[in-house]
């Protein structure tokens, strides 16, 4: 055996012996009452740091989702801006120029009888169509999120829950726009959906806005999986929705 190989072997054995001595020394430290208190404090601090790291990780995930949404919004705004610029630069030549003529007349200078005649001859204004309000689910606040039991929310973030709420609201709007739409203006697809919506209504759902899983699949790209149902449990806990079962169907009523 060469001297260099022997030296390497000795160095390796000495390193192992040193590690064993350190391990025995640390084990002996844990048996001493004066050092045990210090070790317990170190352990508590390590646990606290680990919890902070977990919270930091969740916050980073939330911020990344917000950043992704903002990037998508910026792209959409840039596309809209380009479309507007294109329309502005390519106004059709055959369109007539806009001319504005306005006779400014002081109302007090007119004869009251003439004013009354003009007002009587004016065509009656049509009352604006009443916009039917569609109830949407409120987002979860940070205080509400902090009050959700850990066993319910697991590793979910507030942003992830609110993203599901946003998709549920999208399904609500899509569904009730069809229900509020005049039947004569419906295409065959909307008419079939309309009849399904009516068939799914019960006495318990009367006067309430509700959706079913089929509406989620119809109007959103959300996956109706185990994670989705975990979030539904959280929304029930936060009193954002309630369930009505019947006919093999679960209806989610918006609170």
Beta strands, then each sheet from edge to edge (+ up, - down):
strand 1: 210-211
strand 2: 241-246
strand 3: 249-254
sheet 1: 1+ 3- 2+
end
